[in-house]
Amino acid sequence: MKAIALIITILMLIPSICIGSEVYITRDALRSSIRIPSQMNMKEAKPIYRISLELSQGEQVMVYGCANVTNDTGDNVGWGVVLKETTTDKYISPRQTRNVTPDTHHDSNSVVGYFEAPADGTYTFALMLWCGSTAVYGKYLTIDTNNFGQVMVQIL
């Protein structure tokens, strides 16, 4: 899984290397685990990685997010990620959901989103994660903070 996440990170950087645009990355995780509710509900999503940037009106960015989890619960856990611009409270990517089993144990999930600044100001981009399992609710899904999870913003 580490190798796949590293390849994804390198591939995401290629456009910025080729065209010289600005890229901002954070790998500082906001949490190392998330409590598992009985059902998956995106409204209960928690920010995992977050980065803030000053943007001018009309400035466009591509936002890339990746999270890695470990399932030590002994049963299946559904989980998902989505990118959100928290200043405007808008989701900027499609939702990506997966299922991590005890056999799989580790899983990775990534999303890509687009945002255009409606006005001059500071905008915060967050990778949101949610999960659920009727079998192991109340336990915790571990977020692998050392395995290339990140939010990256590329100025277009």
C-alpha positions as CSV (number, residue, x, y, z in Angstrom):
1,M,0.0,0.0,0.0
2,K,2.9,2.4,0.7
3,A,4.3,1.9,-2.7
4,I,0.9,2.6,-4.3
5,A,0.4,5.8,-2.3
6,L,4.0,6.9,-3.2
7,I,3.3,6.3,-6.9
8,I,0.0,8.3,-6.7
9,T,1.9,11.2,-5.0
10,I,4.5,11.3,-7.7
11,L,2.0,11.1,-10.5
12,M,0.1,14.0,-8.9
13,L,3.2,16.1,-8.9
14,I,4.1,15.5,-12.6
15,P,1.7,18.3,-13.9
16,S,3.2,20.9,-11.6
17,I,6.8,19.9,-12.5
18,C,5.9,20.1,-16.2
19,I,4.1,23.4,-16.2
20,G,5.7,25.1,-13.2
21,S,2.6,25.8,-11.2
22,E,2.6,26.3,-7.4
23,V,1.8,23.2,-5.3
24,Y,1.1,23.1,-1.5
25,I,1.1,19.9,0.4
26,T,0.2,18.9,4.0
27,R,0.8,15.6,5.6
28,D,0.1,16.7,9.1
29,A,-2.9,14.6,10.2
30,L,-5.5,16.1,12.5
31,R,-6.4,12.8,14.1
32,S,-5.0,9.2,14.3
33,S,-8.3,7.3,14.6
34,I,-12.0,7.8,14.1
35,R,-14.8,6.2,16.1
36,I,-17.0,3.8,14.1
37,P,-20.7,4.5,14.2
38,S,-23.3,1.8,13.3
39,Q,-24.0,3.3,9.9
40,M,-22.1,5.3,7.2
41,N,-23.2,8.9,7.2
42,M,-21.2,11.5,5.3
43,K,-22.7,14.2,7.6
44,E,-20.6,12.7,10.4
45,A,-17.3,13.0,8.4
46,K,-14.3,14.3,10.2
47,P,-11.4,16.3,8.7
48,I,-8.3,14.2,8.5
49,Y,-5.9,16.6,6.6
50,R,-6.4,20.3,6.1
51,I,-4.6,23.2,4.3
52,S,-5.4,26.9,4.0
53,L,-4.4,29.2,1.2
54,E,-4.9,32.8,0.2
55,L,-6.6,32.9,-3.2
56,S,-7.7,35.8,-5.4
57,Q,-11.1,36.0,-6.9
58,G,-11.4,33.7,-10.0
59,E,-8.2,31.8,-9.1
60,Q,-8.6,28.0,-9.8
61,V,-7.1,25.1,-8.0
62,M,-7.0,21.3,-8.2
63,V,-7.1,19.6,-4.9
64,Y,-5.9,16.0,-4.3
65,G,-6.6,14.0,-1.2
66,C,-5.4,10.6,0.0
67,A,-6.0,8.7,3.2
68,N,-4.8,5.3,4.4
69,V,-6.5,3.2,7.2
70,T,-5.9,0.1,9.2
71,N,-8.8,-2.1,10.3
72,D,-7.9,-3.9,13.6
73,T,-11.6,-4.4,14.6
74,G,-12.0,-8.0,13.4
75,D,-14.9,-7.2,11.1
76,N,-15.7,-5.3,7.9
77,V,-15.8,-1.5,8.1
78,G,-17.1,0.7,5.3
79,W,-15.3,4.1,4.9
80,G,-15.2,7.0,2.6
81,V,-13.5,10.2,1.8
82,V,-14.5,13.5,0.1
83,L,-12.8,16.9,-0.3
84,K,-14.5,19.9,1.2
85,E,-13.8,23.6,1.1
86,T,-14.7,24.5,4.6
87,T,-14.9,28.4,4.3
88,T,-17.7,28.1,1.8
89,D,-18.9,24.8,3.2
90,K,-18.9,23.2,-0.3
91,Y,-17.9,19.6,-1.3
92,I,-15.5,19.9,-4.2
93,S,-15.0,16.2,-5.1
94,P,-17.1,13.1,-5.6
95,R,-17.4,10.8,-2.6
96,Q,-15.2,7.7,-2.7
97,T,-16.3,4.8,-0.5
98,R,-14.7,1.5,0.1
99,N,-14.8,-1.5,2.4
100,V,-11.8,-2.6,4.5
101,T,-12.0,-6.2,5.7
102,P,-9.9,-7.9,8.4
103,D,-8.2,-9.8,5.7
104,T,-7.3,-6.7,3.7
105,H,-6.4,-5.0,7.0
106,H,-4.9,-1.8,5.2
107,D,-6.7,0.3,2.6
108,S,-6.1,3.5,0.7
109,N,-8.6,5.9,-0.8
110,S,-8.1,9.1,-2.8
111,V,-10.1,11.9,-4.4
112,V,-9.6,14.8,-6.7
113,G,-11.6,18.1,-6.7
114,Y,-11.7,21.5,-8.4
115,F,-12.4,24.9,-6.8
116,E,-12.6,28.4,-8.1
117,A,-12.4,31.2,-5.5
118,P,-15.6,33.3,-5.5
119,A,-13.7,36.3,-3.9
120,D,-10.3,37.3,-2.5
121,G,-9.7,35.5,0.8
122,T,-8.4,32.5,2.7
123,Y,-9.8,29.1,1.7
124,T,-9.4,25.9,3.7
125,F,-9.4,22.5,1.9
126,A,-10.0,19.4,4.0
127,L,-10.0,15.7,3.3
128,M,-13.0,14.4,5.2
129,L,-13.4,10.8,6.3
130,W,-16.4,8.9,7.6
131,C,-17.0,5.2,8.3
132,G,-19.5,2.8,9.7
133,S,-20.1,-0.9,10.7
134,T,-23.1,-2.5,12.4
135,A,-20.8,-5.3,13.6
136,V,-18.1,-3.2,15.3
137,Y,-19.6,0.2,16.0
138,G,-18.0,1.9,19.0
139,K,-14.6,0.7,18.1
140,Y,-12.0,2.8,16.2
141,L,-10.7,2.8,12.6
142,T,-7.0,3.7,12.6
143,I,-5.8,6.4,10.3
144,D,-2.3,5.6,9.0
145,T,-0.7,9.0,9.4
146,N,2.8,7.9,8.3
147,N,1.7,6.3,5.0
148,F,1.5,9.1,2.5
149,G,-1.9,10.4,3.5
150,Q,-2.2,14.1,2.4
151,V,-4.0,17.0,0.9
152,M,-2.3,18.7,-2.0
153,V,-3.4,21.9,-3.7
154,Q,-2.2,22.9,-7.2
155,I,-2.8,26.4,-8.4
156,L,-3.9,26.3,-12.0
